[in-house]
């Protein structure tokens, strides 16, 4: 829901006075900050609640959507999020994967390898595009 609010605010602040872009950036930054603070508050509430964690069930689709809301905060920081050192990262993964069937673990690993392949393909395409742009620029400057 936050994303919809932020998107609606973009149109309001996109004036012709040259300040529109900075206002959009500020609005988006505020939206991200609100989402992060809300997430932290929910985690703090859950940790402080008398209700055992096993009673609180979040549907997988809702959990996926929540993770995607924090995508920009997660990107490039997964090791740091999982833990401060290799042992803590392993412990976190063990806690998260506990109770997962062997079949589901295999599906997860297959998806992870596919994601890594796609990331590598994207990186390769960006490098090729950058080289092509440089070639065109050199060709124009030589003329």
C-alpha positions as CSV (number, residue, x, y, z in Angstrom):
1,X,0.0,0.0,0.0
2,X,2.9,2.4,0.7
3,X,4.1,2.0,-2.9
4,X,0.7,3.2,-4.2
5,X,0.8,6.2,-1.9
6,X,4.4,7.1,-3.0
7,X,3.5,6.7,-6.7
8,X,0.5,9.0,-6.3
9,X,2.7,11.6,-4.6
10,X,5.1,11.6,-7.6
11,X,2.5,13.3,-9.8
12,X,1.8,16.0,-7.2
13,X,5.5,17.0,-6.9
14,X,6.6,16.9,-10.5
15,X,6.4,20.6,-11.2
16,X,8.2,22.6,-13.9
17,X,10.2,24.7,-11.4
18,X,13.1,22.2,-11.4
19,X,12.3,21.1,-7.9
20,X,10.1,18.2,-8.9
21,X,12.9,15.6,-9.1
22,X,14.2,16.5,-5.6
23,X,10.7,16.4,-4.1
24,X,10.1,13.0,-5.7
25,X,13.3,11.7,-4.2
26,X,12.4,13.0,-0.8
27,X,8.9,11.5,-1.0
28,X,10.3,8.1,-2.1
29,X,12.9,8.3,0.7
30,X,10.2,9.0,3.2
31,X,8.1,6.1,1.9
32,X,11.0,3.7,2.2
33,X,11.8,5.0,5.7
34,X,8.1,4.5,6.8
35,X,8.1,1.0,5.4
36,X,11.3,0.1,7.2
37,X,10.1,1.6,10.5
38,X,6.8,-0.3,10.2
39,X,8.7,-3.5,9.6
40,X,11.0,-2.9,12.6
41,X,7.9,-2.1,14.8
42,X,6.2,-5.3,13.7
43,X,9.3,-7.3,14.5
44,X,9.7,-5.6,17.9
45,X,6.0,-6.2,18.7
46,X,6.3,-9.9,17.7
47,X,9.4,-10.4,19.9
48,X,7.8,-8.7,22.8
49,X,4.5,-10.4,22.5
50,X,3.4,-13.1,25.0
51,X,2.1,-15.1,22.0
52,X,4.5,-17.8,21.0
53,X,6.0,-17.4,17.5
54,X,4.5,-20.7,16.3
55,X,1.0,-19.2,16.8
56,X,1.6,-16.3,14.4
57,X,1.4,-17.6,10.9
58,X,2.2,-15.4,7.9
59,X,1.0,-16.7,4.6
60,X,3.9,-17.3,2.1
61,X,2.5,-14.9,-0.5
62,X,2.2,-12.1,2.2
63,X,5.7,-12.8,3.4
64,X,7.1,-12.6,-0.2
65,X,5.3,-9.3,-0.8
66,X,6.8,-8.0,2.5
67,X,10.3,-9.0,1.4
68,X,9.8,-7.3,-2.0
69,X,8.8,-4.1,-0.2
70,X,12.2,-4.1,1.4
71,X,14.0,-5.1,-1.8
72,X,16.2,-2.0,-2.0
73,X,17.3,-2.5,1.6
74,X,18.1,-6.2,1.1
75,X,20.0,-6.0,-2.2
76,X,23.7,-6.4,-1.8
77,X,23.3,-6.9,2.0
78,X,22.1,-10.5,2.3
79,X,25.2,-11.8,4.1
80,X,25.0,-8.9,6.6
81,X,21.3,-9.6,7.1
82,X,21.9,-13.3,7.8
83,X,24.6,-12.6,10.4
84,X,27.8,-10.8,11.4
85,X,30.0,-13.8,10.8
86,X,29.9,-17.1,8.8
87,X,28.8,-19.1,11.9
88,X,25.9,-16.7,12.6
89,X,24.9,-16.8,8.9
90,X,24.8,-20.6,9.0
91,X,22.8,-20.6,12.2
92,X,20.3,-18.2,10.6
93,X,19.9,-20.4,7.5
94,X,19.5,-23.5,9.6
95,X,16.7,-21.7,11.6
96,X,15.0,-20.6,8.4
97,X,15.4,-23.9,6.6
98,X,14.4,-26.1,9.5
99,X,11.4,-28.3,8.7
100,X,11.9,-27.9,4.9
101,X,11.6,-31.2,3.0
102,X,14.5,-32.5,0.9
103,X,12.3,-32.0,-2.2
104,X,11.6,-28.3,-1.3
105,X,15.3,-27.8,-0.6
106,X,16.2,-29.1,-4.0
107,X,13.6,-26.8,-5.6
108,X,15.1,-23.9,-3.6
109,X,18.6,-24.7,-4.8
110,X,17.4,-25.0,-8.4
111,X,15.7,-21.6,-8.2
112,X,18.9,-20.1,-6.6
113,X,21.1,-21.4,-9.4
114,X,18.7,-20.1,-12.0
115,X,18.7,-16.7,-10.3
116,X,22.5,-16.6,-10.3
117,X,22.5,-17.6,-14.0
118,X,20.1,-14.7,-14.8
119,X,22.2,-12.2,-12.8
120,X,25.3,-13.3,-14.6
121,X,23.5,-13.0,-18.0
122,X,22.2,-9.5,-17.1
123,X,25.7,-8.4,-16.0
124,X,27.2,-9.8,-19.3
125,X,24.5,-7.9,-21.3
126,X,25.2,-4.7,-19.5
127,X,28.9,-5.0,-20.2
128,X,28.3,-5.7,-23.8
129,X,25.9,-2.8,-24.1
130,X,28.5,-0.5,-22.5
131,X,31.2,-1.7,-24.9
132,X,28.8,-1.1,-27.8
133,X,28.0,2.5,-26.6
134,X,31.8,3.2,-26.2
135,X,32.4,2.0,-29.8
136,X,29.7,4.2,-31.2
137,X,31.0,7.2,-29.2
138,X,34.5,6.6,-30.5
139,X,33.2,6.3,-34.0
140,X,31.4,9.7,-33.8
141,X,34.3,11.5,-32.2
142,X,36.6,10.2,-34.9
143,X,34.4,11.8,-37.6
